[in-house]
Amino acid sequence: MPSSEQIAVITGGAQGIGGATAGILLERGWKVHVLDRRASDDPAVVSHVCDVTSEAELAACARPHRCAGALRRHQFASG
């Protein structure tokens, strides 16, 4: 993975403000990962379905999906 690749992780990014943020970042060429209780409808988003208020679920969700590149943005949009 090129070191210049921009990766964003958005909690609560399947819809609403988080979904809008994901869309903007995708338009700008970012790779977007969303952690939410439901999957994003956007096929360009990498969805990780989990409850981010549960430490155990969050850890289980994140463990197999560790990013090889540098995380450049994290947006908290969950309510």
N, C-alpha and C positions, 0 to 999 in steps of 0.2 A: 504494500500500500504506500503510495507516495506520501512523504511527510507534509506536503502542501494540502492534502485532503482535509476539508473542514467537516468536523463531526459535531452534531448537536444532540443532546438528550433532553427531551421535554417530558416532564411528568404532567399527567393530565392533558396530553396533547392529541387525544383522539377527536376532540370536537371543541367548539367554543374558541376562547382566546388562544389556548394551546394549539388547536388545530389550525387557526389562522397564522400563528407564528410558524408552525411547521410548513405551511404552504409558502410563506414568504422566503423562508430559508431554502426550501427546495428550488424555488425559482432562481435563487442566487447561487445554486450549485452545491449546496451543503448536502451531506448525507445525514438524514434525520432518523433518530431512534425515539420512539414514543413509549413511555411506560404509563399504562392506563388500565382501568378495569375492563375496557373493551378495546378491540382492535380498531385502528384507524381505517377509514374507508379508502384512503389514498394508497394505491399499490406501490408508490414510490417510497412510502414510509416503512421503516422496519418497526413493526409493532411487537411489544413485549407486554402481554396481558398479565397484570398483577395488581394487587392492592398496595399502593406505595405507603399506606399508613401501617402496614404490617411488616415489621423488620424481617421476619422469617420469609414471607412471600417475596419481598424485594430482593433479599439475598439469593433465594432460589432462582429468581427470574434473571438476575444479573450474572450469576456465576457462569453459565454456559455461553454468554454473549459478550465476553470481554472484548473490547475494541483493540485492534492491533495499532491503530493510529492514535494520535493525541486528541483528547477531548478538548474542544475549543469553546464550547458554550453549553451551559446547562440552564434551562428555563423552567422555573417552578410555575405551573399554571393550574395545578390541581386545587380544587376548592376545599 
